[in-house]
Amino acid sequence: MQTDRIYIRDLAVTCIVGILPRERKVRQTVLISLALTCDLARSGRSDNIADTVDYKTLTDHVSREVKASKHLLIEKMAEHVAGICLADRRVRAVTVTIDKPAAIPRARSVAVAITRRRGKR
């Protein structure tokens, strides 16, 4: 069982998300956190970016996709982001957490977290 992980925490992206009329018009910030399960042994030995997941490229891709999306639910957004991460064959599993800070007054945020594994969607 693979236990190596790359963590990306609180990637801020502005997008259209939500079911309320105002949410369909005004961009809001979501925070995306990823835990990518992958084998880091090779890159740990080689010190070569080609031997690991390029998290700069991955986060740029996630940011572009989420910014352009217009999901109603953060659950759907999490599924979309998980698919992007699993498109990299080196990622064996991913946990995606999406926080929506403005969702409920008096709450710091509402969040969903999903875990998806290669071949099990």
Contact map, one row per residue, 1 for C-alpha under 8 A:
1110000000000000000000000000000000000000000000000000000000000000000000000000000000000000000000000000000000000000000000000
1111000000000000000000000000000000001110000000000000000000000000000000000000000000000000000000000000000000000000000000000
1111100000000000000000000000000000001110000000000000000000000000000000000000000000000000000000000000000000000000000000000
0111110000000000000000000000000000001111000000000000000000000000000000000000000000000000000000000000000000000000000000000
0011111000000000000000000000000000111111000000000000000000000000000000000000000000000000000000000000000000000000000000000
0001111100000000000000000000000001111100000000000000000000000000000000000000000000000000000000000000000000000000000000000
0000111110000000000000000000000011110000000000000000000000000000000000000000000000000000000000000000000000000000000000000
0000011111100000000000000000000011100000000000000000000000000000000000000000000000000000000000000000000000000000000000000
0000001111100000000000000000000111000000000000000000000000000000000000000000000000000000000000000000000000000000000000000
0000000111110000000000000000001110000000000000000000000000000000000000000000000000000000000000000000000000000000000000000
0000000111111000000000000000011110000000000000000000000000100000000000000000000000000000000000000000000000000000000000000
0000000001111100000000000000111100000000000000000000000000000000000000000000000000000000000000000000000000000000000000000
0000000000111110000000000000111100000000000000000000000000000010011000000000000000000000000000000000000000000000000000000
0000000000011111000000000011110000000000000000000000000000000000011000000000000000000000000000000000000000000000000000000
0000000000001111100000000011110000000000000000000000000000000000011111000000000000000000000000000000000000000000000000000
0000000000000111110000111111000000000000000000000000000000000000001011100000000000000000000000000000000000000000000000000
0000000000000011111000110011000000000000000000000000000000000000000011111100000000000000000000000000000000000000000000000
0000000000000001111100110000000000000000000000000000000000000000000000111100000000000000000000000000000000000000000000000
0000000000000000111110110000000000000000000000000000000000000000000000011000000000000000000000000000000000000000000000000
0000000000000000011111110000000000000000000000000000000000000000000000000000000000000000000000000000000000000000000000000
0000000000000000001111111000000000000000000000000000000000000000000000000000000000000000000000000000000000000000000000000
0000000000000000000111111100000000000000000000000000000000000000000000000000000000000000000000000000000000000000000000000
0000000000000001111111111111000000000000000000000000000000000000000000000000000000000000000000000000000000000000000000000
0000000000000001111111111110000000000000000000000000000000000000000001000000000000000000000000000000000000000000000000000
0000000000000001000011111110000000000000000000000000000000000000000000000000000000000000000000000000000000000000000000000
0000000000000001000001111111000000000000000000000000000000000000000000000000000000000000000000000000000000000000000000000
0000000000000111100000111111100000000000000000000000000000000000000000000000000000000000000000000000000000000000000000000
0000000000000111100000100111110000000000000000000000000000000000000000000000000000000000000000000000010000000000000000000
0000000000011110000000000011111000000000000000000000000000000000000000000000000000000000000000000001100000000000000000000
0000000000111110000000000001111100000000000000000000000000000000000000000000000000000000000000000111100000000000000000000
0000000001111000000000000000111110000000000000000000000000000000000000000000000000000000000000000111100000000000000000000
0000000011111000000000000000011111000000000000000000000000000000000000000000000000000000000000011110000000000000000000000
0000001111100000000000000000001111100000000000000000000000000000000000000000000000000000000000011100000000000000000000000
0000011110000000000000000000000111110000000000000000000000000000000000000000000000000000000001111000000000000000000000000
0000111100000000000000000000000011111000000000000000000000000000000000000000000000000000000001110000000000000000000000000
0000111000000000000000000000000001111100000000000000000000000000000000000000000000001000001111100000000000000000000000000
0111110000000000000000000000000000111110000000000000000000000000000000000000000000000000001111000000000000000000000000000
0111110000000000000000000000000000011111000000000000000000000000000000000000000000000000011110000000000000000000000000000
0111100000000000000000000000000000001111110000000001000000000000000000000000000000000000010000000000000000000000000000000
0001100000000000000000000000000000000111111100000001000000000000000000000000000000000000000000000000000000000000000000000
0000000000000000000000000000000000000011111110000000000000000000000000000000000000000000000000000000000000000000000000000
0000000000000000000000000000000000000011111111000011000000000000000000000000000000000000000000000000000000000000000000000
0000000000000000000000000000000000000001111111111111000000000000000000000000000000000000000000000000000000000000000000000
0000000000000000000000000000000000000001111111100000000000000000000000000000000000000000000000000000000000000000000000000
0000000000000000000000000000000000000000111111100000000000000000000000000000000000000000000000000000000000000000000000000
0000000000000000000000000000000000000000011111110010000000000000000000000000000000000000000000000000000000000000000000000
0000000000000000000000000000000000000000001111111010000000000000000000000000000000000000000000000000000000000000000000000
0000000000000000000000000000000000000000001001111111000000000000000000000000000000000000000000000000000000000000000000000
0000000000000000000000000000000000000000001000111111110000000000000000000000000000000000000000000000000000000000000000000
0000000000000000000000000000000000000000001000011111110000000000000000000000000000000000000000000000000000000000000000000
0000000000000000000000000000000000000000011001111111100000000000000000000000000000000000000000000000000000000000000000000
0000000000000000000000000000000000000011011000011111110000000000000000000000000000000000010000000000000000000000000000000
0000000000000000000000000000000000000000000000001111111001000000000000000000000000000001011000000000000000000000000000000
0000000000000000000000000000000000000000000000001101111111000000000000000000000000000000000000000000000000000000000000000
0000000000000000000000000000000000000000000000000000111111100000000000000000000000000000000000000000000000000000000000000
0000000000000000000000000000000000000000000000000000011111110000000000000000000000000000000000000000000000000000000000000
0000000000000000000000000000000000000000000000000000011111111000000000000000000000000000000000000000000000000000000000000
0000000000000000000000000000000000000000000000000000111111111100000000000000000000001000000000000000000000000000000000000
0000000000100000000000000000000000000000000000000000001111111110000000000000000000000000000000000000000000000000000000000
0000000000000000000000000000000000000000000000000000000111111111000000000000000000000000000000000000000000000000000000000
0000000000000000000000000000000000000000000000000000000011111111100000000000000000010000000000000000000000000000000000000
0000000000000000000000000000000000000000000000000000000001111111110000000000000010010000000000000000000000000000000000000
0000000000001000000000000000000000000000000000000000000000111111111000000000000000000000000000000000000000000000000000000
0000000000000000000000000000000000000000000000000000000000011111111100000000000000000000000000000000000000000000000000000
0000000000000000000000000000000000000000000000000000000000001111111110000000000000000000000000000000000000000000000000000
0000000000001110000000000000000000000000000000000000000000000111111111000000100010000000000000000000000000000000000000000
0000000000001111000000000000000000000000000000000000000000000011111110000000000000000000000000000000000000000000000000000
0000000000000010000000000000000000000000000000000000000000000001111111000000000000000000000000000000000000000000000000000
0000000000000011100000000000000000000000000000000000000000000000111111100000000000000000000000000000000000000000000000000
0000000000000011100000010000000000000000000000000000000000000000010111110000000000000000000000000000000000000000000000000
0000000000000001110000000000000000000000000000000000000000000000000011111101100000000000000000000000000000000000000000000
0000000000000000111000000000000000000000000000000000000000000000000001111101000000000000000000000000000000000000000000000
0000000000000000111000000000000000000000000000000000000000000000000000111111100000000000000000000000000000000000000000000
0000000000000000110000000000000000000000000000000000000000000000000000111111110000000000000000000101000000000011000000000
0000000000000000000000000000000000000000000000000000000000000000000000001111111000000000000000000000000000000001000000000
0000000000000000000000000000000000000000000000000000000000000000000000111111111100000000000000000000000000000000000000000
0000000000000000000000000000000000000000000000000000000000000000010000101111111110000000000000000000000000000000000000000
0000000000000000000000000000000000000000000000000000000000000000000000000111111111000000000000011100000000000001110000000
0000000000000000000000000000000000000000000000000000000000000000000000000011111111100000000000000000000000000000010000000
0000000000000000000000000000000000000000000000000000000000000000000000000001111111110000000000000000000000000000000000000
0000000000000000000000000000000000000000000000000000000000000100010000000000111111111000000000010000000000000000000000000
0000000000000000000000000000000000000000000000000000000000000000000000000000011111111100000001110000000000000000001100000
0000000000000000000000000000000000000000000000000000000000000000000000000000001111111110000000000000000000000000000000000
0000000000000000000000000000000000000000000000000000000000001100000000000000000111111111000000000000000000000000000000000
0000000000000000000000000000000000010000000000000000000001000000000000000000000011111111001001000000000000000000000000000
0000000000000000000000000000000000000000000000000000000000000000000000000000000001111111101111000000000000000000000011000
0000000000000000000000000000000000000000000000000000000000000000000000000000000000111111101000000000000000000000000000000
0000000000000000000000000000000000000000000000000000100000000000000000000000000000011111111000000000000000000000000000000
0000000000000000000000000000000000000000000000000000000000000000000000000000000000000111111100000000000000000000000000000
0000000000000000000000000000000000000110000000000001100000000000000000000000000000000001111100000000000000000000000000000
0000000000000000000000000000000000011100000000000000100000000000000000000000000000001111111111000000000000000000000001000
0000000000000000000000000000000000011100000000000000000000000000000000000000000000000100111111000000000000000000000011000
0000000000000000000000000000000000011100000000000000000000000000000000000000000000000100001111100000000000000000001111000
0000000000000000000000000000000001111000000000000000000000000000000000000000000001001100001111110000000000000000001110000
0000000000000000000000000000000001110000000000000000000000000000000000000000000001000000000011111000000000000000111100000
0000000000000000000000000000000111100000000000000000000000000000000000000000010011000000000001111100000000000000111000000
0000000000000000000000000000000111000000000000000000000000000000000000000000010000000000000000111110000000000011110000000
0000000000000000000000000000011110000000000000000000000000000000000000000100010000000000000000011111000000000011100000000
0000000000000000000000000000011100000000000000000000000000000000000000000000000000000000000000001111100000001111000000000
0000000000000000000000000000111000000000000000000000000000000000000000000100000000000000000000000111111000001110000000000
0000000000000000000000000000111000000000000000000000000000000000000000000000000000000000000000000011111100111100000000000
0000000000000000000000000001000000000000000000000000000000000000000000000000000000000000000000000001111110011000000000000
0000000000000000000000000000000000000000000000000000000000000000000000000000000000000000000000000001111110101100000000000
0000000000000000000000000000000000000000000000000000000000000000000000000000000000000000000000000000111111111100000000000
0000000000000000000000000000000000000000000000000000000000000000000000000000000000000000000000000000011111100000000000000
0000000000000000000000000000000000000000000000000000000000000000000000000000000000000000000000000000000111110000000000000
0000000000000000000000000000000000000000000000000000000000000000000000000000000000000000000000000000101111111100000000000
0000000000000000000000000000000000000000000000000000000000000000000000000000000000000000000000000000110101111100000000000
0000000000000000000000000000000000000000000000000000000000000000000000000000000000000000000000000011111100111110000000000
0000000000000000000000000000000000000000000000000000000000000000000000000000000000000000000000000011101100111111000000000
0000000000000000000000000000000000000000000000000000000000000000000000000100000000000000000000001111000000001111100000000
0000000000000000000000000000000000000000000000000000000000000000000000000110010000000000000000001110000000000111110000000
0000000000000000000000000000000000000000000000000000000000000000000000000000010000000000000000111100000000000011111000000
0000000000000000000000000000000000000000000000000000000000000000000000000000011000000000000000111000000000000001111100000
0000000000000000000000000000000000000000000000000000000000000000000000000000000001000000000011110000000000000000111110000
0000000000000000000000000000000000000000000000000000000000000000000000000000000001000000000011100000000000000000011111011
0000000000000000000000000000000000000000000000000000000000000000000000000000000000000100000111000000000000000000001111111
0000000000000000000000000000000000000000000000000000000000000000000000000000000000000100001110000000000000000000000111111
0000000000000000000000000000000000000000000000000000000000000000000000000000000000000000000000000000000000000000000011111
0000000000000000000000000000000000000000000000000000000000000000000000000000000000000000000000000000000000000000000111111
0000000000000000000000000000000000000000000000000000000000000000000000000000000000000000000000000000000000000000000111111
